[in-house]
Amino acid sequence: MKISSSRKTIPQQLGAMRSKYPHFEVVIKGQRIIARGSLQPTARSEKYDFVLEYKLSGPPKIKIISPNLIKNSRGENIPHMYNQKYLCLYRPLYREFKNSDFLCNTIIPWASLWLYYYELWHLTGKWLGGGEHPKNSKSEKKR
């Protein structure tokens, strides 16, 4: 099976998301796709409700709706977030997500992995998920 490297349309994203995650609520509103669902990184993890919004003209934005993400016991802000609102899942500078990628194969698994590291961060006080998140970066301002 040949995998296309061309830009995925919003209807293609919708079809792939519904196929891989039939339990998510996925709709098209205007020029964007909105997906709602729950992720549970491990069997012992909480279930996290999220909303994912994506327009072809911008980066995917994923926000945890419930339970509320909280600072750690030292009162430190949650690492790898944009404005403590959206998850920082990849490095835009390195084009780790491209509009030729399916959200269901990238953003959703990355969000689940991010939640796993979030839970570990609460246990250890260290972000063990790697990555980089420079403060006041241009990509942060765009979100």
N, C-alpha and C positions, 0 to 999 in steps of 0.2 A: 504494500500500500504506500503510495507516494504522499508525503505530507507537504502541503503547499506552504511556501514561504511568503505568500502575498498577504497583504493586510486583510484581516478578518472583518467582515461586516457585522453590524449589530445583530441582524437575524442569524448569522452563523454562530455568533457568541451565544445567543439565546438557545439555539438548537443543541449546541454542544453542552451547555450548562444543564439543560433539562434532561439530556441523555445521561450524563454522568452523575448528576445529583437530582433525581426526580422528586425528592422530598423538599427541595428548595422552592420557594415562590420566586419565579423569575418573570419579569415583564419588561416591555419596551415602553418608555415614555419619551415621546419626541425623538431626539437623536441619541438617547442613552439607554443603557440596560441597567435595571435595578434587580439585584438578587437579595433575598432575605432567607436566612436559614440559621442552623445551629452547627457548631463545631465542638467536638470533644477530643482534645489532643491525645489523651490516654484514657484507659478504662477507669482510672481513679480521678480523672480531671472533672472539673465542673463542665457543664454545657454552657457554651457562650453563644448568645444570639448576636447576629451581625447583620449589617446592611452593606452591600457593595454597590457602588455606582461607577459607571464607566461610560465616557464619551470618547469617540475616536480622536477628538481634538485635545485630549488631556490624559493624565495618568489615572489609573483605577484608584478609587478611594474606598477603603474599607474601615468601618467603624464598628466597634463592639457596643451593642445596645444594652445587653444584660448578661451577667451582672456587671455593675460598674467596675471598671479597672481602677485600681487604687495605688497610691504611693506605697513604698515599702515601709517597714517598721522604723526606718531611720528618717522617714519623711522625704525621701528622694523622689523626684519626678520619675515617671516611667520612661525607661530608655527606648530609643527607636520608635518614637512617635512624632508626628507632625502636630505641633501646637497642643499636645496632650489630647488629641481628638481622633486622628487617623493613624493607623498602623503604618510604620515604615518597614516595608517588606523587601526592598531591593534597592540597588544603587542606580538611580537614573543616569548618572554620568557614564556608567559602563553599559547602558542599554540592556540590563538584565531582563527587563520586560520590554517587548516590542509589540506593536499593533498586529503583528503576524502571529502572535502567541494566543492560545486560547486561555481565557481566564480560569476555566475549570482545571487546567493542567498546570497553572502557575500560581496565580494569586490565591486561590482557595487552599491548596496544599501549603503554600508559604504562610498563610494566615494561621493555619492549624499549628505549624511548626513555631511560629512566633508566639502563640499562646502557650505552647509547651515551655519555651524559654522564659516567658513571663512568669509562669508558675515556679520554675527553677530560681528565677531572680528573687522571688519572695522567700524561698527557702535558703538561698546561699548569700544573697546580697550582691551577687555578681551576675552580669549579663553574659551568659555562656554561649550565646548564639552567634558571636562574631559580628562581622559587618562593620560599617562605619556610619556615623551620623554627625556630620559637622554642624555645629550650631550656626544659625543664621545663614544657612546655605541658600542659594537661589532656588533650588528645588523645594525647600521648606516653605519659602515665601509664596510659591505658586500654589500651594495646597491650601 
